[in-house]
Amino acid sequence: MPPLKILVCDDERHIVRLIQVNLEKQGYQVVTAYDGKEGLEKIKAEKPDMCVLDVMMPYMDGFEVLKSLRREPETMDLPVIMLTAKAQDKDVFEGYHYGADMYLTKPFNPMELVSFVKRILGGGPGGADGPKRYDL
């Protein structure tokens, strides 16, 4: 079974690399994007099993990307973790309101992100249990 594919979209390249290294160590395939527009294009082209999205990005912010994903039948159930420095209650609420599965604030522990990925995708890179939805 091929590894599950995760798109990581953040305009801070060092953050993308940090996430990529930690997810690849766990056996996931990682696709990267550095702005919201590129992220949407890669989601359509690569069909990832999950997305990790920053909020504050050029061209389209993460909330706009998330809203776009939720409007399309083929991506409406795609698991999304928002990873952002926007930590105010209104921002967290907005992320969940638009359909985020998890909302993690920066600075973050990379292993905590990996544990969220595993929890949502069903335990590991093989996804034996299949994707799980968590409504908080």
C-alpha positions as CSV (number, residue, x, y, z in Angstrom):
1,M,0.0,0.0,0.0
2,P,1.5,3.4,-1.0
3,P,2.1,5.9,1.9
4,L,-0.5,8.5,2.7
5,K,0.2,11.8,1.1
6,I,0.1,15.1,3.0
7,L,0.2,18.6,1.5
8,V,2.1,21.1,3.7
9,C,1.3,24.7,2.8
10,D,3.1,27.5,4.5
11,D,5.0,30.6,3.3
12,E,7.8,30.0,5.8
13,R,10.1,27.5,4.1
14,H,11.9,26.5,7.3
15,I,8.5,25.5,8.8
16,V,7.6,23.5,5.7
17,R,10.9,21.7,5.9
18,L,10.6,21.0,9.6
19,I,7.1,19.5,9.1
20,Q,8.2,17.6,6.0
21,V,11.2,15.9,7.7
22,N,9.1,14.9,10.7
23,L,6.2,13.5,8.6
24,E,8.6,11.7,6.2
25,K,10.3,10.0,9.2
26,Q,6.9,8.6,10.1
27,G,6.5,7.2,6.5
28,Y,4.2,9.8,5.0
29,Q,4.7,11.2,1.5
30,V,4.9,15.0,1.7
31,V,4.0,17.5,-1.0
32,T,4.8,21.2,-0.4
33,A,3.4,24.5,-1.3
34,Y,4.4,28.0,-0.3
35,D,1.2,30.1,-0.8
36,G,-2.5,29.5,-0.8
37,K,-3.0,29.6,-4.6
38,E,-0.2,27.1,-5.1
39,G,-1.6,25.0,-2.3
40,L,-5.0,24.7,-4.0
41,E,-3.4,23.9,-7.3
42,K,-1.4,21.1,-5.7
43,I,-4.4,19.7,-3.9
44,K,-6.2,19.4,-7.3
45,A,-3.1,17.9,-9.0
46,E,-1.7,15.6,-6.2
47,K,-5.0,14.6,-4.4
48,P,-3.4,14.4,-0.9
49,D,-5.0,12.5,2.0
50,M,-4.6,15.5,4.3
51,C,-3.5,19.2,4.3
52,V,-1.6,21.2,6.9
53,L,-2.3,24.9,6.2
54,D,-0.9,28.1,7.5
55,V,-3.4,31.0,7.7
56,M,-1.3,34.0,6.9
57,M,0.0,33.4,3.3
58,P,0.4,35.3,0.1
59,Y,-2.3,35.3,-2.7
60,M,-4.9,33.3,-0.6
61,D,-4.8,32.9,3.1
62,G,-5.5,29.5,4.7
63,F,-9.1,30.4,5.6
64,E,-9.8,31.1,2.0
65,V,-8.2,27.8,0.9
66,L,-10.2,26.0,3.5
67,K,-13.5,27.6,2.4
68,S,-12.6,26.7,-1.2
69,L,-11.9,23.1,-0.2
70,R,-15.2,22.7,1.7
71,R,-17.2,24.1,-1.3
72,E,-16.0,21.4,-3.7
73,P,-17.5,17.9,-3.6
74,E,-14.1,16.2,-4.2
75,T,-12.4,18.0,-1.3
76,M,-15.2,18.7,1.1
77,D,-14.1,15.9,3.4
78,L,-10.3,16.3,3.0
79,P,-8.9,16.5,6.5
80,V,-7.2,19.8,7.3
81,I,-5.0,20.9,10.2
82,M,-4.6,24.7,10.5
83,L,-1.1,25.5,11.7
84,T,-0.8,29.2,12.4
85,A,0.5,32.0,14.6
86,K,-3.1,33.4,14.7
87,A,-4.0,32.2,18.2
88,Q,-6.8,34.5,19.3
89,D,-10.1,32.8,20.2
90,K,-11.8,34.4,17.2
91,D,-9.2,32.9,14.8
92,V,-9.5,29.4,16.3
93,F,-13.3,29.6,16.1
94,E,-13.1,30.8,12.5
95,G,-10.9,27.8,11.6
96,Y,-13.3,25.3,13.1
97,H,-16.3,27.2,11.7
98,Y,-14.9,26.8,8.1
99,G,-14.2,23.1,8.7
100,A,-10.7,22.6,10.1
101,D,-10.2,19.2,11.7
102,M,-7.6,20.6,14.1
103,Y,-6.1,24.0,14.9
104,L,-2.5,24.1,16.1
105,T,-0.8,27.4,17.0
106,K,2.8,28.4,16.4
107,P,5.3,27.9,18.0
108,F,4.4,24.2,17.9
109,N,5.9,20.9,18.8
110,P,6.5,18.9,15.5
111,M,5.7,15.6,17.3
112,E,2.4,17.0,18.5
113,L,1.5,17.8,14.8
114,V,2.6,14.2,13.9
115,S,0.3,12.8,16.6
116,F,-2.7,14.9,15.2
117,V,-2.0,13.6,11.7
118,K,-1.9,10.0,13.0
119,R,-5.1,10.5,15.0
120,I,-7.0,12.0,12.0
121,L,-5.7,9.6,9.4
122,G,-6.2,6.5,11.5
123,G,-3.1,5.5,13.3
124,G,-0.2,5.6,10.8
125,P,1.1,6.1,7.3
126,G,-0.8,3.0,6.0
127,G,-4.0,4.5,7.3
128,A,-5.3,1.0,8.2
129,D,-8.4,2.4,9.9
130,G,-9.0,5.1,7.3
131,P,-9.4,8.8,7.7
132,K,-11.4,9.9,10.8
133,R,-13.3,13.1,11.2
134,Y,-13.3,14.9,14.5
135,D,-15.8,17.6,15.1
136,L,-14.8,19.8,18.0
